[in-house]
Amino acid sequence: MTKPAQILLGVTLVVVGVVVALTIPDKQFLIFTGRPFGVVVAIVGAFDIVEALFRDRRRRD
């Protein structure tokens, strides 16, 4: 995956996670509850962004 695509995916996951966590905290998604599910999605998005930036820096060294 290219760096811009991975960063865009990460930002999208963070935004979706925050929206889910704040707007529908009590909604059930299969076995997940809204707020914890949104927080986990946002954290995964943040890790995706950090990984894209770190991987690029590591390749230059």
CORDA-V541624 format. One record per helix or strand. SS is the DSSP state (H for helix, E for strand). FROM is the first residue (numbers start at 1). TO is the last residue. If there is no record, write none. Layout:
ss={SS,SS}
from={FROM,FROM}
to={TO,TO}
//
This chain:
ss={H,E,E,H}
from={3,28,32,34}
to={23,29,33,60}
//
